[in-house]
Amino acid sequence: MSAQFLDEDARKAFKSAIETIEASSGVEVVVAMRQRSSTYFHANLAVGAIVAFAGLAAMLFVDYPFSLSAILFDPFLVGAGAAGLVHWIPQLKRWLTRPSTRRRHVRTAARATFVERGVHNTRDRSGLLVYISWLEQEIELVADSGIEAAWTLDEVDAASRELTRTMRDGGAAVAKALASLAPKLALTIPRRELDVNELPDAIDEASP
């Protein structure tokens, strides 16, 4: 599904959005796409335990003579298989995790990516990370100190929520919403004649 989100039209739209923002302001935009921001292993454990318990209950109460070894081992093997299957069902992990927990993991991962990808290394501290986390269906903006001086944290959070709301409409819609931030960012950090492109414009799709 994330491949459909970042289809050819979306990639072109993100390229255009980055160019629009950087042509009208001194902001350096980096877009990072991640499959997930945490393993959410508790979801695997919960599903595995439920399936194992259900399997054990069925073997104990159905009218069929199971061997003692089957009763001892089979429910746990089935549970382990179910736990492993959850890895391939991101919607299930999302449903089994509280929104506040998902949000906390996305924010932590976004801030780590901000540092790892060197978004803080611009001359005027004008880097802006657009962090997209597919499993959680969340987008987090991380702005460097040069932007935060004029763009408050509440405004950054509001912009993050607006971008998140557009995820259901696809990557091109997110890119369009991102481009709409250009006028605000131009007022925040006006572009100067000697400004140069300091950070890569290509979408960062590294694995978490």
C-alpha positions in Angstrom: 0.0 0.0 0.0 2.8 2.4 0.7 4.0 1.9 -2.9 0.6 3.0 -4.1 0.9 6.0 -1.8 4.2 7.0 -3.3 3.2 6.4 -6.9 4.7 8.3 -9.9 2.1 11.1 -9.6 2.8 11.5 -5.9 6.6 11.6 -6.4 6.2 14.3 -9.0 3.9 16.2 -6.6 6.3 16.0 -3.8 9.2 17.2 -6.0 7.0 20.1 -7.1 6.0 20.9 -3.5 9.7 20.9 -2.3 10.7 23.2 -5.2 7.8 25.5 -4.5 8.7 25.9 -0.8 12.4 26.3 -1.4 11.9 28.7 -4.3 9.8 31.1 -2.2 11.6 30.8 1.2 14.8 29.9 2.9 13.4 26.7 4.2 15.1 23.4 3.3 12.6 20.6 3.1 13.3 16.9 3.5 10.6 14.3 3.0 11.1 10.9 4.8 8.8 7.9 4.3 8.9 5.0 6.7 6.9 1.7 6.8 6.5 2.1 10.6 7.9 4.0 13.6 8.0 1.1 16.0 7.6 -2.7 16.0 4.5 -2.8 18.1 5.4 -6.3 19.2 2.7 -6.2 21.8 0.2 -6.8 19.0 2.0 -10.0 17.9 2.0 -11.2 21.5 -1.7 -10.4 22.0 -2.8 -12.2 18.9 -0.5 -15.1 19.5 -1.8 -15.6 23.0 -5.5 -15.3 22.0 -5.1 -17.8 19.2 -3.1 -20.2 21.4 -5.7 -20.1 24.2 -8.5 -20.6 21.7 -6.7 -23.5 20.1 -6.1 -25.1 23.6 -9.8 -24.6 24.5 -11.0 -26.2 21.3 -8.7 -29.2 21.8 -9.9 -29.7 25.4 -13.6 -29.4 24.7 -14.3 -30.8 21.2 -15.4 -34.4 21.0 -12.1 -35.7 19.5 -9.3 -37.6 21.2 -6.2 -35.5 20.9 -2.9 -36.9 22.1 -1.3 -35.3 25.2 1.7 -34.1 23.1 -0.6 -32.4 20.6 -2.5 -30.7 23.5 0.8 -29.6 24.9 2.5 -28.2 21.8 0.0 -27.6 19.0 -1.8 -24.6 20.4 1.5 -22.8 21.0 2.7 -23.6 17.5 -0.5 -22.2 16.0 -0.2 -19.2 18.3 3.3 -18.5 17.2 2.3 -18.7 13.6 -0.5 -16.3 14.2 1.8 -13.9 16.0 4.2 -14.0 13.0 1.4 -13.3 10.6 0.5 -10.1 12.4 3.7 -8.6 11.0 2.1 -8.6 7.6 -1.1 -6.9 8.7 -0.3 -3.3 9.6 -3.9 -2.5 10.1 -4.2 -5.0 12.9 -1.2 -3.5 14.7 -2.7 -0.1 14.3 -6.0 -1.2 15.8 -4.4 -2.9 18.7 -2.3 0.2 19.7 -3.7 3.3 21.4 -3.6 6.5 19.2 -1.6 8.3 21.9 1.0 5.5 21.8 1.2 5.5 18.0 1.6 9.3 18.1 4.4 9.1 20.7 6.3 6.6 18.6 5.9 8.6 15.4 7.1 11.8 17.1 10.1 10.1 18.6 11.1 8.4 15.3 10.6 11.7 13.5 12.9 13.6 15.8 15.5 10.8 15.5 15.3 10.9 11.7 15.7 14.7 11.8 19.1 14.3 13.4 20.2 11.1 11.5 19.5 12.7 8.2 21.3 16.0 9.1 18.2 18.2 8.7 19.7 20.4 11.4 22.9 21.1 9.5 21.7 24.0 7.4 23.4 27.4 7.7 20.4 29.2 9.1 18.9 26.3 11.0 16.1 26.3 8.5 15.5 22.6 7.9 12.0 21.1 7.9 11.5 17.4 8.0 8.2 16.0 6.7 8.1 12.5 8.3 5.5 10.1 6.9 4.9 6.9 8.9 2.7 4.4 6.9 1.6 1.9 9.5 0.4 4.6 11.9 -1.0 6.8 9.1 0.6 9.8 10.7 2.7 12.7 9.4 5.0 14.6 11.7 6.7 17.9 10.9 9.9 18.6 12.7 11.1 22.2 12.2 14.6 23.5 13.1 15.1 26.4 15.5 15.3 29.0 12.8 11.8 28.1 11.7 10.4 27.7 15.2 11.4 31.3 16.0 8.5 32.5 13.8 6.4 29.4 13.4 5.1 28.3 16.9 5.0 24.6 18.0 1.2 24.8 18.0 1.2 25.9 14.4 3.6 23.2 13.4 1.4 20.6 15.2 -1.7 22.0 13.4 0.1 21.7 10.0 1.1 18.1 10.9 -2.5 17.2 11.7 -3.7 18.7 8.5 -1.2 16.7 6.4 -2.1 13.6 8.3 -5.8 14.1 7.4 -4.9 14.2 3.7 -3.1 10.8 3.8 -6.3 8.9 3.1 -6.5 10.8 -0.3 -3.0 9.6 -1.3 0.5 10.9 -1.6 -0.3 13.5 -4.2 -2.9 15.1 -1.9 -0.3 15.2 0.9 2.2 16.9 -1.4 -0.4 19.4 -2.5 -1.2 20.2 1.2 2.6 20.5 1.8 2.9 23.0 -1.1 0.2 25.1 0.4 2.5 25.9 3.4 4.8 27.8 1.1 3.3 31.3 1.7 3.5 30.8 5.5 7.1 29.5 5.3 8.1 32.4 3.0 7.0 34.8 5.7 8.8 32.8 8.4 12.1 32.6 6.6 12.2 34.8 3.5 14.4 33.6 0.7 17.7 35.4 0.2 19.5 36.0 -3.1 22.5 33.9 -2.1 20.5 30.9 -0.7 21.6 27.5 -2.1 20.0 24.1 -1.9 21.7 22.5 1.2 19.8 19.3 1.6 18.8 16.5 -0.9 15.3 16.9 -2.4 14.8 13.2 -3.1 12.3 11.3 -0.8 14.2 9.4 1.9 12.7 5.9 2.0 15.2 4.1 4.2 13.9 1.2 6.3 13.3 2.0 10.0 
